[in-house]
Amino acid sequence: MELRNIAIIAHVDHGKTTLVDCLLRETGTFRAGQKVAEQALDSGDIERERGITILAKCTSVAWRDVRINIVDTPGHADFGGEVERVLSMVDGVLLLVDAAEGPMPQTKFVLGKALALGLQPIVIVNKTDRAAARPFEVQDQTFDLMAALGANERQLDFPTLFASAKEGWAAADPGGARDSMAPLLDLILDHVPPPEVNRHGPFRVLVTTLEYDPYLGRVLTGRINDGSCRINSPLRAIGRDGHTIEDGRVVQLLAFRGLERTPIKEAHAGDIVAIAGLAKASVADTLCDPAVTEPLAAQPVDPPTLAMSFSVNDSPFAGGDGDKVTSRLIGARLAREAEGNVAIRVRETGGGEFEVAGRGELQIAVLIEIMRREGFELSVSRPRVLFRTDPETGKVTEPMEEVVIDVDEEFAGAVIEKLGRRRAELVDHRPTGGAKQRLTFHAPTRSLIGYHSEFLTDTRGTGIMNRVFHGYAPHQGEIEGRHSGVLISNGQGATVPYALWNLEERGRLFVGPGEATYAGMIIGEHSRGNDLDVNPLRTKQLTNIRAAGKDEAVVLTQPVRFSLEQAIAYIDDDELVEVTPKTFRLRKRLLGINDRKRAARAKAAG
């Protein structure tokens, strides 16, 4: 059977996974009446809860006697490492662009990677059924973006289809027949070339993804570049520098058929397969016949821009929720993550602490959430950016991001003012219709840490902010941090409604009545710029003398509840987030009030 290998790339929430659902239904992969969850490839719990794709997924469909392998890629910039790897497996890409939003920052990022590899895109203007759709204008904007990214003439001569993945149709014209996805499947066969591979050479495949299976162990996925592979055939893993990592045998050979990984006896060059049987091989290694000595070239991955410290949870409540609490277990889990995720780097810094570097706050927050659900307890620090030294000038440079903000006109001024204070440069400002404006900034990554919650407050929850790594620039100077201090508990126990009621005039509270707290735990935000130690355990003093009036009724304001990413972005350098399987808490790094006073004096003196 002939083969086509394609990847679907787009900005987050432009409809990639929904489009895959449509193609699976169109080709009869789902039988009639079969109940299948929406976004079927987003199988992880966190992916379904957040509505985002985190890990690249493979599937395949059969159309007109051709097997089409499809890779669904993440759309969020923090998971760009997944996109970069899988593009080396495919021979064409479907670029989805929202018919209302148009090209966005992540569109630019993934498209640039695809064009650099010489891939010729098929453009799908999706969500054409939306009331605010402007399909032809978006098509023109996509052409302009490709030209700006240095696309060649063949790439600029891209075919375009207009579609609604939600309604299940694609057509050459927005007003055309809206009955099926057949035009898209036919276009894939006509436009995407068969894989250029050596069918007769010795077996070689470049590992692009890795996962763990409780029965098979390491499962390594990639496209067969040369030759063929059989069950039980000898196998060698070679590193990027050509050294042999290990020898073994093909214990299991799996092909992607619909939503299932199906065991097969033999696979040939061009097909995307998963191989089990090795214990050490990882992403970017070459699996091959023992006679092979030259590894396949692996695509370089952009370096991390943020780092956080992971350490043992040493709070008074440590060990109460989780069963994996030691630095040895935390280190082993982080090492395993770094093996399969090339965008994550882990380094032990001593004292049971590990530095975890990645693309952004969301990527590291997802890792923390996964570890939390696996039973880990740990403490994590505020993110910090990773600076570099320019080899030519010797000056310090820092990561910059392109920030695209869609906001109501009345809030545009406040956003421009706040980001201006954070050393962001406004590079584009244009109306988008409906009393909305699109603002484009180049901003230091460190200036955006903790800004999102402030942004939502300034825009009353109506603003939309998208970010993508832009490059490195000279150090932008000092950037203002959090303006307010925090309220810190001075005792351990369950919070008392009466005490919280009296503390509300001091600032916003993060805890409600009856919640467990300990000395050094952050329970709220102070209305002033300094930290304040308070007593959330104080009860009302009772006497045997009745007051003339009624007792005051205790009515508490709803406490502020952070998501994990918001909590990580909110804390300051001397604070931590305590993460357990059941909850997470904000705390001071030094729990004792006298320890904090000594540290403050030493900092002032130094």
C-alpha positions as CSV (number, residue, x, y, z in Angstrom):
1,M,0.0,0.0,0.0
2,E,1.3,3.5,-0.9
3,L,2.1,5.8,2.0
4,R,1.7,9.5,2.8
5,N,3.1,11.0,6.0
6,I,1.7,14.4,7.2
7,A,1.6,16.5,10.3
8,I,-1.1,18.9,11.4
9,I,0.3,22.2,12.7
10,A,-1.4,25.3,14.0
11,H,-1.7,27.8,16.8
12,V,-3.4,26.5,20.0
13,D,-7.2,26.0,19.7
14,H,-7.4,26.4,15.9
15,G,-8.9,23.0,15.5
16,K,-6.1,20.4,14.9
17,T,-7.5,17.6,17.0
18,T,-11.1,18.2,15.9
19,L,-9.9,17.9,12.3
20,V,-8.3,14.6,13.0
21,D,-11.6,13.4,14.4
22,C,-13.3,14.4,11.2
23,L,-10.7,12.5,9.0
24,L,-11.1,9.4,11.2
25,R,-14.9,9.5,10.7
26,E,-14.7,10.3,7.0
27,T,-12.5,7.3,6.2
28,G,-14.6,4.9,8.2
29,T,-12.1,4.3,11.0
30,F,-14.9,4.6,13.4
31,R,-17.7,2.1,12.8
32,A,-21.3,3.3,12.4
33,G,-22.8,4.0,15.8
34,Q,-19.5,3.8,17.6
35,K,-19.2,6.2,20.6
36,V,-15.9,8.0,20.5
37,A,-15.0,11.0,22.7
38,E,-14.4,14.3,21.0
39,Q,-10.7,15.1,20.5
40,A,-10.1,11.4,20.5
41,L,-6.3,11.8,20.2
42,D,-6.1,14.0,23.3
43,S,-6.2,10.9,25.6
44,G,-4.3,12.3,28.6
45,D,-6.4,13.5,31.6
46,I,-4.6,16.9,31.7
47,E,-5.0,17.3,27.9
48,R,-8.8,16.7,28.2
49,E,-9.1,19.0,31.3
50,R,-7.2,21.9,29.8
51,G,-8.4,21.4,26.2
52,I,-4.9,21.4,24.8
53,T,-2.6,18.9,23.1
54,I,0.6,18.3,25.1
55,L,2.2,15.3,23.4
56,A,2.3,14.6,19.7
57,K,0.0,11.7,18.7
58,C,0.2,9.4,15.6
59,T,-2.8,7.8,13.8
60,S,-3.5,6.7,10.3
61,V,-6.3,6.4,7.8
62,A,-6.8,4.5,4.6
63,W,-8.1,6.5,1.6
64,R,-8.3,5.3,-2.0
65,D,-5.8,2.4,-1.3
66,V,-3.3,4.8,0.3
67,R,-2.3,4.7,3.9
68,I,-2.1,8.3,5.3
69,N,-0.1,8.5,8.6
70,I,-1.2,11.6,10.5
71,V,0.6,13.3,13.4
72,D,-1.4,15.7,15.6
73,T,1.0,18.2,17.1
74,P,0.7,20.5,20.2
75,G,-0.3,24.1,19.5
76,H,1.0,25.8,22.6
77,A,4.5,27.4,22.4
78,D,5.7,25.7,25.5
79,F,5.4,22.3,23.8
80,G,7.3,23.4,20.6
81,G,9.9,20.7,21.3
82,E,7.3,18.1,20.3
83,V,6.6,19.9,17.1
84,E,10.2,20.2,16.1
85,R,10.8,16.4,16.5
86,V,7.8,15.1,14.6
87,L,8.3,17.3,11.6
88,S,11.4,15.2,10.7
89,M,9.0,12.2,10.3
90,V,6.7,13.7,7.7
91,D,6.7,14.8,4.0
92,G,4.0,17.4,4.2
93,V,2.0,19.6,6.6
94,L,-1.5,20.8,7.0
95,L,-1.4,24.3,8.3
96,L,-4.6,25.2,10.1
97,V,-5.5,28.9,10.5
98,D,-8.6,30.2,12.3
99,A,-10.8,32.1,9.8
100,A,-11.5,34.8,12.4
101,E,-8.2,35.1,14.3
102,G,-5.8,34.6,11.4
103,P,-2.1,33.7,11.8
104,M,-1.0,33.9,15.4
105,P,2.4,33.7,17.2
106,Q,2.5,29.9,17.3
107,T,1.4,29.7,13.7
108,K,4.6,31.6,12.9
109,F,6.7,29.4,15.0
110,V,5.6,26.0,13.7
111,L,5.3,27.3,10.1
112,G,8.9,28.5,10.3
113,K,10.1,25.1,11.4
114,A,8.2,23.4,8.6
115,L,9.5,25.7,5.9
116,A,13.1,25.4,7.1
117,L,12.8,21.6,6.5
118,G,11.6,22.2,2.9
119,L,8.0,20.9,3.6
120,Q,5.3,22.2,1.3
121,P,2.2,23.2,3.3
122,I,-1.5,22.8,2.5
123,V,-3.3,25.7,4.1
124,I,-6.7,25.0,5.7
125,V,-8.7,28.1,6.7
126,N,-10.7,26.5,9.5
127,K,-13.8,27.6,11.4
128,T,-15.1,29.3,8.2
129,D,-18.6,28.8,9.7
130,R,-17.9,31.5,12.4
131,A,-19.8,34.7,12.2
132,A,-16.6,36.7,12.3
133,A,-14.9,34.6,9.7
134,R,-12.9,36.5,7.0
135,P,-11.5,33.6,5.0
136,F,-9.9,35.3,2.0
137,E,-8.3,38.0,4.1
138,V,-6.8,35.3,6.4
139,Q,-5.5,33.5,3.3
140,D,-3.7,36.6,2.2
141,Q,-2.3,37.1,5.7
142,T,-1.0,33.5,5.6
143,F,0.8,34.2,2.3
144,D,2.4,37.3,3.7
145,L,3.6,35.4,6.7
146,M,5.2,32.7,4.5
147,A,6.9,35.3,2.4
148,A,8.2,37.0,5.6
149,L,9.6,33.6,6.8
150,G,11.6,33.1,3.6
151,A,9.4,30.5,1.8
152,N,10.5,29.5,-1.6
153,E,8.4,29.8,-4.7
154,R,7.1,26.2,-4.5
155,Q,6.1,26.7,-0.9
156,L,4.4,30.0,-1.7
157,D,2.3,28.2,-4.4
158,F,0.3,26.5,-1.7
159,P,-3.2,25.0,-2.2
160,T,-5.9,26.3,0.1
161,L,-9.1,24.7,1.4
162,F,-11.8,26.4,3.5
163,A,-13.3,24.2,6.2
164,S,-15.2,23.7,9.4
165,A,-13.8,20.8,11.3
166,K,-16.6,21.1,13.8
167,E,-19.2,20.7,11.0
168,G,-17.1,18.1,9.1
169,W,-16.6,19.6,5.7
170,A,-13.8,21.1,3.5
171,A,-14.2,22.9,0.1
172,A,-12.1,24.8,-2.4
173,D,-14.5,27.8,-1.9
174,P,-16.2,29.0,1.3
175,G,-19.5,28.9,-0.5
176,G,-18.9,25.4,-2.0
177,A,-20.4,22.1,-1.1
178,R,-20.4,21.5,2.7
179,D,-20.9,17.8,2.8
180,S,-17.5,15.9,3.5
181,M,-13.8,16.0,4.1
182,A,-13.2,14.1,0.8
183,P,-11.6,17.2,-0.9
184,L,-9.0,17.4,1.8
185,L,-8.1,13.7,1.6
186,D,-7.9,13.9,-2.2
187,L,-5.6,17.0,-1.9
188,I,-3.3,15.2,0.5
189,L,-2.8,12.3,-2.0
190,D,-2.2,14.8,-4.9
191,H,0.0,17.3,-3.1
192,V,2.0,15.4,-0.5
193,P,4.8,13.3,-2.0
194,P,5.4,9.7,-1.0
195,P,8.3,9.3,1.6
196,E,11.8,9.5,0.0
197,V,13.4,6.5,1.6
198,N,15.8,3.7,0.8
199,R,13.7,0.5,0.8
200,H,16.6,-1.9,0.2
201,G,19.4,-0.6,2.5
202,P,20.0,-1.8,6.1
203,F,17.3,-0.9,8.6
204,R,17.5,2.6,10.2
205,V,15.0,4.7,12.1
206,L,15.4,7.9,14.1
207,V,13.6,8.0,17.4
208,T,11.3,11.0,17.7
209,T,9.1,10.1,20.7
210,L,9.4,7.9,23.7
211,E,6.9,6.6,26.2
212,Y,6.7,3.9,28.9
213,D,4.4,1.0,28.8
214,P,3.9,-1.2,31.9
215,Y,4.2,-4.4,29.9
216,L,6.6,-3.5,27.1
217,G,8.9,-1.0,28.8
218,R,10.3,1.7,26.6
219,V,8.3,2.2,23.4
220,L,10.3,4.2,20.8
221,T,8.5,5.8,17.8
222,G,9.9,7.0,14.5
223,R,9.7,6.8,10.8
224,I,11.7,4.0,9.1
225,N,14.3,5.7,6.9
226,D,16.0,2.7,5.4
227,G,15.2,-1.0,4.9
228,S,12.7,-3.0,6.8
229,C,12.2,-4.4,10.3
230,R,10.8,-7.8,11.5
231,I,9.8,-9.1,14.9
232,N,12.7,-10.6,16.8
233,S,15.4,-9.2,14.4
234,P,18.6,-8.0,16.0
235,L,18.7,-4.3,16.8
236,R,21.3,-1.7,17.8
237,A,20.9,1.8,19.3
238,I,23.4,4.4,18.2
239,G,23.8,7.9,19.8
240,R,24.0,11.2,17.9
241,D,27.8,11.0,18.1
242,G,27.9,7.5,16.6
243,H,28.7,5.5,19.7
244,T,26.8,2.3,20.4
245,I,24.3,2.7,23.3
246,E,23.0,-0.9,23.5
247,D,22.2,-4.1,21.5
248,G,18.9,-6.0,21.6
249,R,16.1,-7.4,19.7
250,V,12.7,-6.2,18.4
251,V,10.4,-7.6,21.0
252,Q,7.3,-5.8,19.7
253,L,6.6,-4.0,16.5
254,L,3.6,-1.7,16.4
255,A,1.8,0.3,13.7
256,F,-0.7,3.1,14.1
257,R,-4.1,2.1,12.8
258,G,-6.9,4.5,13.7
259,L,-6.8,5.1,17.5
260,E,-5.0,1.8,18.2
261,R,-1.4,0.6,18.1
262,T,-1.6,-2.7,16.2
263,P,1.1,-5.4,16.5
264,I,2.6,-6.2,13.1
265,K,5.2,-8.8,11.9
266,E,7.1,-6.6,9.5
267,A,7.4,-2.9,8.6
268,H,9.0,-1.2,5.6
269,A,10.8,2.1,4.9
270,G,8.5,5.1,5.0
271,D,6.1,3.8,7.6
272,I,5.8,5.3,11.1
273,V,6.2,2.5,13.8
274,A,6.7,2.0,17.5
275,I,9.4,-0.4,18.6
276,A,9.8,-2.1,22.0
277,G,12.8,-4.2,23.2
278,L,15.5,-1.7,24.3
279,A,16.2,-0.4,27.8
280,K,18.5,2.6,27.2
281,A,17.8,4.1,23.8
282,S,16.1,7.5,23.9
283,V,14.8,10.4,21.7
284,A,17.2,11.5,18.9
285,D,19.0,8.1,18.9
286,T,19.1,5.9,15.8
287,L,17.8,2.3,15.9
288,C,19.4,0.2,13.2
289,D,20.7,-3.1,11.9
290,P,23.9,-4.1,13.8
291,A,26.0,-3.6,10.7
292,V,25.1,0.2,10.6
293,T,27.7,2.6,12.0
294,E,26.4,6.0,10.8
295,P,23.5,7.6,12.8
296,L,20.7,9.6,11.2
297,A,21.0,13.4,11.7
298,A,18.7,14.7,14.4
299,Q,17.1,18.1,14.2
300,P,18.4,20.7,16.7
301,V,15.9,21.8,19.3
302,D,15.7,25.4,20.5
303,P,17.2,25.8,24.0
304,P,15.1,26.2,27.2
305,T,14.4,29.8,28.3
306,L,13.1,29.3,31.9
307,A,14.3,27.3,34.9
308,M,12.8,26.4,38.2
309,S,14.1,24.6,41.3
310,F,12.4,21.3,42.4
311,S,13.2,20.3,46.0
312,V,12.0,18.1,48.8
313,N,8.9,19.3,50.6
314,D,10.1,20.3,54.1
315,S,6.9,21.9,55.4
316,P,5.2,20.7,58.7
317,F,2.6,18.9,56.6
318,A,5.3,17.0,54.5
319,G,4.4,13.3,53.8
320,G,0.7,13.8,54.7
321,D,-0.6,13.3,51.2
322,G,2.0,11.7,49.0
323,D,4.1,8.5,49.1
324,K,7.0,9.8,47.0
325,V,8.7,12.4,49.0
326,T,12.5,11.8,48.9
327,S,15.0,13.6,46.7
328,R,16.1,10.3,45.2
329,L,12.6,9.5,43.9
330,I,12.2,13.1,42.6
331,G,15.5,13.0,40.9
332,A,14.8,9.7,39.2
333,R,11.4,10.9,37.9
334,L,12.9,14.1,36.5
335,A,15.7,12.1,34.8
336,R,13.1,9.9,33.2
337,E,11.2,13.0,32.0
338,A,14.4,14.5,30.5
339,E,15.1,11.3,28.5
340,G,11.8,11.4,26.7
341,N,11.3,15.2,26.4
342,V,14.2,16.9,24.6
343,A,12.8,20.4,25.5
344,I,13.3,19.7,29.3
345,R,16.8,19.8,30.9
346,V,17.5,18.6,34.5
347,R,20.5,19.4,36.5
348,E,21.2,18.5,40.2
349,T,22.3,21.6,42.1
350,G,23.1,19.9,45.4
351,G,21.3,19.6,48.7
352,G,18.5,17.5,47.2
353,E,17.6,20.3,44.8
354,F,17.2,20.0,41.0
355,E,17.1,22.7,38.4
356,V,14.5,22.0,35.7
357,A,14.7,24.1,32.6
358,G,12.0,24.3,29.9
359,R,10.3,26.4,27.3
360,G,7.8,28.2,29.6
361,E,5.7,28.2,32.8
362,L,2.9,26.0,31.3
363,Q,5.3,23.3,30.2
364,I,6.9,23.0,33.7
365,A,3.5,23.4,35.4
366,V,2.2,20.4,33.4
367,L,5.2,18.3,34.5
368,I,4.5,19.3,38.2
369,E,0.8,18.4,37.8
370,I,1.7,15.0,36.3
371,M,4.1,14.3,39.2
372,R,1.5,15.4,41.7
373,R,-1.0,12.9,40.3
374,E,1.7,10.2,40.5
375,G,1.9,10.7,44.3
376,F,4.9,13.1,44.5
377,E,5.3,15.8,47.1
378,L,7.7,18.6,46.3
379,S,8.5,22.3,46.6
380,V,9.0,24.5,43.5
381,S,10.5,27.9,43.2
382,R,9.6,31.0,41.1
383,P,10.7,30.6,37.5
384,R,13.8,32.5,36.4
385,V,15.0,33.2,32.9
386,L,18.2,31.7,31.5
387,F,20.6,34.4,30.3
388,R,23.2,33.9,27.6
389,T,26.5,35.6,26.7
390,D,26.8,36.8,23.2
391,P,30.0,35.1,21.8
392,E,30.8,38.1,19.6
393,T,30.2,41.0,21.9
394,G,30.6,39.4,25.3
395,K,27.4,41.1,26.5
396,V,24.6,39.4,28.4
397,T,21.5,38.6,26.4
398,E,18.1,37.5,27.5
399,P,15.2,35.6,25.9
400,M,12.5,37.8,24.3
401,E,8.9,36.8,23.3
402,E,6.5,38.0,20.7
403,V,3.3,38.8,22.5
404,V,0.0,39.2,20.6
405,I,-2.9,40.6,22.6
406,D,-6.6,40.9,21.4
407,V,-8.4,43.3,23.7
408,D,-11.4,45.7,23.8
409,E,-10.5,49.3,22.8
410,E,-11.3,50.6,26.2
411,F,-8.6,48.5,27.8
412,A,-5.8,48.9,25.2
413,G,-4.3,51.9,27.0
414,A,-3.9,50.1,30.3
415,V,-2.3,47.1,28.6
416,I,0.2,49.3,26.7
417,E,1.1,51.3,29.9
418,K,1.6,48.1,32.0
419,L,3.7,46.3,29.4
420,G,5.7,49.5,28.7
421,R,6.7,49.6,32.4
422,R,7.8,46.0,31.9
423,R,10.2,47.0,29.1
424,A,8.0,45.7,26.3
425,E,8.2,47.4,22.9
426,L,5.0,47.9,21.0
427,V,5.7,46.8,17.4
428,D,2.1,46.8,15.9
429,H,-1.2,48.2,16.9
430,R,-4.3,47.7,14.6
431,P,-8.1,47.5,14.9
432,T,-9.6,44.1,14.2
433,G,-13.3,45.0,14.1
434,G,-16.0,44.8,16.7
435,A,-14.4,47.5,18.9
436,K,-11.4,45.3,19.4
437,Q,-7.7,45.9,18.8
438,R,-4.7,43.7,18.3
439,L,-1.5,44.7,20.0
440,T,1.9,43.1,19.2
441,F,4.8,43.5,21.6
442,H,8.4,42.3,21.9
443,A,8.9,41.7,25.6
444,P,11.5,40.1,27.8
445,T,10.4,36.7,29.0
446,R,11.1,37.7,32.7
447,S,8.7,40.7,32.4
448,L,5.8,38.3,31.6
449,I,6.3,36.1,34.6
450,G,3.3,36.8,36.8
451,Y,1.8,39.3,34.4
452,H,-1.1,37.2,33.1
453,S,-3.3,37.5,36.3
454,E,-2.7,41.3,36.3
455,F,-3.6,41.3,32.5
456,L,-6.9,39.6,33.2
457,T,-7.7,42.1,36.0
458,D,-6.9,45.1,33.7
459,T,-9.1,43.7,30.9
460,R,-11.9,42.4,33.2
461,G,-11.3,38.9,31.9
462,T,-12.0,39.7,28.3
463,G,-8.4,40.0,26.9
464,I,-6.6,37.2,25.1
465,M,-2.8,37.0,25.2
466,N,-0.6,34.7,23.1
467,R,3.2,34.4,23.4
468,V,5.9,32.7,21.5
469,F,9.7,32.7,21.8
470,H,11.2,35.4,19.5
471,G,14.9,35.3,20.1
472,Y,17.6,36.8,22.3
473,A,18.3,40.5,22.8
474,P,20.6,42.6,25.0
475,H,19.7,42.7,28.7
476,Q,16.7,45.1,29.0
477,G,17.6,46.4,32.5
478,E,15.7,46.2,35.8
479,I,12.0,45.3,35.6
480,E,9.5,46.0,38.4
481,G,8.2,43.0,40.3
482,R,5.2,42.3,42.5
483,H,4.1,45.5,44.2
484,S,2.3,44.0,47.1
485,G,3.6,42.0,50.1
486,V,1.9,38.9,51.5
487,L,0.1,37.9,54.7
488,I,1.9,35.1,56.5
489,S,0.4,32.8,59.1
490,N,2.3,32.9,62.4
491,G,0.8,29.6,63.8
492,Q,-0.3,26.1,62.9
493,G,-3.9,24.9,62.9
494,A,-7.3,25.3,61.2
495,T,-8.2,28.9,60.2
496,V,-11.0,30.5,62.2
497,P,-13.8,32.5,60.4
498,Y,-13.6,35.3,63.0
499,A,-9.8,35.7,62.5
500,L,-10.2,35.8,58.7
501,W,-13.0,38.3,58.9
502,N,-10.7,40.7,60.8
503,L,-7.9,40.1,58.3
504,E,-9.9,41.0,55.3
505,E,-9.2,44.7,55.8
506,R,-5.5,43.8,55.4
507,G,-5.8,42.5,51.9
508,R,-7.1,39.6,49.7
509,L,-7.2,36.2,51.3
510,F,-6.1,32.9,49.7
511,V,-7.7,30.6,52.3
512,G,-11.2,30.0,53.6
513,P,-12.4,29.0,57.1
514,G,-11.4,25.6,58.5
515,E,-8.3,25.2,56.2
516,A,-5.1,23.8,57.6
517,T,-2.3,26.3,57.8
518,Y,1.2,26.5,59.4
519,A,3.7,29.1,60.5
520,G,5.4,30.6,57.4
521,M,2.5,29.7,55.0
522,I,1.2,32.5,52.8
523,I,-2.6,33.0,53.4
524,G,-3.2,36.2,51.5
525,E,-1.9,39.3,49.7
526,H,-1.1,42.4,51.8
527,S,-2.7,45.7,50.6
528,R,0.7,47.3,51.2
529,G,4.2,46.6,49.8
530,N,5.6,44.8,52.9
531,D,5.0,41.3,54.2
532,L,2.9,41.0,57.4
533,D,2.8,38.1,59.9
534,V,-0.8,37.6,61.0
535,N,-2.8,35.2,63.2
536,P,-5.5,33.3,61.3
537,L,-6.3,31.1,64.3
538,R,-7.5,33.8,66.7
539,T,-11.0,33.2,68.1
540,K,-13.5,35.8,69.6
541,Q,-13.1,36.3,73.3
542,L,-16.3,35.3,75.1
543,T,-17.5,36.9,78.3
544,N,-20.6,36.5,80.6
545,I,-21.8,40.0,79.8
546,R,-24.2,40.3,76.9
547,A,-23.8,43.3,74.6
548,A,-26.8,45.6,74.1
549,G,-26.8,45.1,70.3
550,K,-26.7,41.9,68.2
551,D,-23.4,40.0,67.7
552,E,-21.8,40.9,64.5
553,A,-22.4,38.3,61.8
554,V,-19.2,37.0,60.2
555,V,-19.6,37.2,56.4
556,L,-16.4,36.3,54.5
557,T,-15.5,37.3,51.0
558,Q,-14.7,34.4,48.7
559,P,-11.0,33.7,48.8
560,V,-8.7,34.0,45.8
561,R,-8.0,30.5,44.3
562,F,-4.9,30.2,42.1
563,S,-4.3,27.6,39.4
564,L,-0.9,25.9,39.6
565,E,0.5,28.1,36.9
566,Q,-0.8,31.2,38.6
567,A,0.6,30.2,41.9
568,I,4.1,29.6,40.3
569,A,4.0,32.9,38.6
570,Y,2.7,34.8,41.7
571,I,5.4,33.8,44.2
572,D,8.5,35.9,44.8
573,D,12.2,34.8,44.9
574,D,12.0,34.1,48.7
575,E,8.8,32.0,48.3
576,L,7.9,28.5,47.2
577,V,4.9,26.5,46.1
578,E,4.3,23.4,48.2
579,V,2.8,20.7,45.9
580,T,1.1,17.5,47.1
581,P,-1.3,15.0,45.5
582,K,-4.3,16.7,47.1
583,T,-3.4,20.4,47.1
584,F,-0.8,23.1,46.7
585,R,0.1,25.9,49.1
586,L,2.1,29.1,48.9
587,R,4.8,29.5,51.6
588,K,7.9,31.4,52.5
589,R,11.2,29.6,51.7
590,L,12.3,30.3,55.4
591,L,9.3,29.3,57.6
592,G,10.6,30.9,60.9
593,I,9.9,34.6,61.4
594,N,13.3,35.2,63.0
595,D,15.0,33.3,60.1
596,R,13.4,35.6,57.6
597,K,14.4,38.7,59.6
598,R,18.0,37.6,59.7
599,A,17.9,36.9,56.0
600,A,16.4,40.3,55.3
601,R,19.1,42.1,57.4
602,A,21.9,40.1,55.6
603,K,20.4,41.0,52.2
604,A,20.2,44.7,53.2
605,A,23.8,44.7,54.5
606,G,25.2,42.8,51.4
